[in-house]
């Protein structure tokens, strides 16, 4: 959505006045925002899981990078596309990682994270408005306002991550289908804004919703075809979207299509028609209630959590759990020898690299194991669900051991050798 402008609240004389530090809200703003959001999801996953850096280490790295980039952005006196959008990319990754740490390492339920971040965002807006008397992003002309703005952006990314993941957990929707809900809600917000909704409320609602939209797009592109994705992988998805961001930023730097020329301009704080604004607010409330009802209905349907599937959780199989000897026998008799041969070769290569002390080589080779296993899932799992589940539960420890930020060769060898014993 684009916005109209009018002169907004003037900052106190004691506050250093800057040129506006944010871009004009045009269609380009929303395109590049979604691109940045997708990168935040895919790039964080690639560094954390594919490179084996680890969640905590990745979060520390990006917190430091975010602090440095934000310091550069805050020292500028005017909007500079490259620095501004680099800050958005970094904050998107950082906000995603914070939510992932709460969920994956600290075990905080997603509904709790969603509630906490929602409360924190509401408090941020409350303090921001009480101090500045405006929440308009077109009035970011002082350092305090810019500080409020970037903190709110960080919280929206964390909130969007928690809300999006919670939605996937509740519904079990596939990556492609999961794109439709945030896309529909953004369309509703845009429609109510054009009808007469409060422009500031509409902007921030759409800003939050672009986070789960971009993340779901990223998951859809990166997820293997066997799991109803497009199979690009997290690395290729990150590269494609980073190049798209770079091309867009270069265009905006040359064209200045998103530069606010009137540095004192601000979005209107209310709609021109109070009656329409109230009706639009009621419409947004109805959409929110309908969304909650839809999620409640989807949660009541039999399904497997999409997040659990993404993290490698095995499907439920009938029958008693297999012993090691039973699993080895069923794997040999149920699965094609060619598929087992490929898996054994990759596991053996990885084991040899670990024993030779070539950890980077082992980390790279074990990715081939994950890819081959994911590609074979649709074929092997229906052949023998119990055997497939047994192997799947041994592949995950092997991947984690080799990709650990502080790998222990003994643990790596044990996990890989156990897997090879099962594969025959």
GIJOBEL-V871879 format. One record per backbone hydrogen bond with DSSP energy under -1.0 kcal/mol. NH is the residue of the N-H (numbers start at 1). CO is the residue of the C=O. Records with the same first field share a line. If there is no record, write none. Layout:
BEGIN
NH=CO ; CO
END
This chain:
BEGIN
6=266
8=264
15=12
18=141
19=77
21=140
24=258
26=24
30=26
31=27
32=28
33=29
34=30
35=31
36=32
37=33
38=34
39=35
40=36
41=37
42=38
43=39
45=41
46=42
47=43
48=44
49=45
50=45
51=46
53=47
54=48
58=54
59=55
60=56
61=57
62=58
63=59
64=60
65=61
66=62
67=63
68=64
69=65
70=66
71=67
72=68
73=69
74=70
75=71
79=20
84=80
85=81
86=82
87=83
88=84
89=85
90=86
91=87
92=88
93=89
94=90
95=91
96=92
97=93
98=94
99=95
100=96
101=97
102=98
103=99
104=100
105=101
106=101
108=102
113=109
114=110
115=111
116=112
117=113
118=114
119=115
120=116
121=117
122=118
123=119
124=120
125=121
126=122
127=123
128=124
129=125
130=126
131=127
132=128
133=129
139=136
141=139
146=142
147=143
148=144
149=145
150=146
151=147
152=148
153=149
154=150
155=151
156=152
157=153
158=154
159=155
160=156
161=157
162=158
163=159
164=160
165=161
166=162
167=163
168=164
169=165
170=166
171=167
172=168
178=174
179=176
180=177
183=179
184=180
185=181
186=182
187=183
188=184
189=185
190=186
191=187
192=188
193=189
194=190
195=191
196=192
197=192
202=198
203=199
204=200
205=201
206=202
207=203
208=204
209=205
210=206
211=208
213=209
214=210
215=211
216=212
217=213
218=214
219=215
220=216
221=217
222=218
223=219
227=224
228=225
229=224
230=220
231=223
232=221
237=233
238=234
239=235
240=236
241=237
242=238
243=239
244=240
245=241
246=242
247=243
248=244
249=245
250=246
251=247
252=248
253=249
254=250
255=251
256=252
259=256
263=261
265=262
266=6
277=273
278=274
279=275
280=276
281=277
282=278
283=279
284=280
285=281
286=282
287=283
288=284
289=285
290=286
291=287
292=288
293=289
294=290
295=291
296=292
297=293
298=294
299=295
300=296
306=168
309=305
310=306
311=307
312=309
313=308
327=323
328=324
329=325
330=326
331=327
332=328
333=329
334=330
335=331
340=336
341=337
342=338
343=339
344=340
345=341
346=342
347=343
348=344
349=345
350=346
351=347
352=348
353=349
354=350
355=351
356=352
357=354
358=353
359=357
362=358
363=359
364=360
365=361
366=362
370=366
371=367
372=368
373=369
374=370
375=371
376=372
380=376
381=377
384=380
388=384
389=385
390=386
391=387
392=388
393=389
394=391
395=391
396=392
398=394
399=395
400=396
401=397
402=398
403=399
412=408
413=409
414=410
415=411
416=412
417=413
418=414
419=415
420=416
421=417
422=418
423=419
END
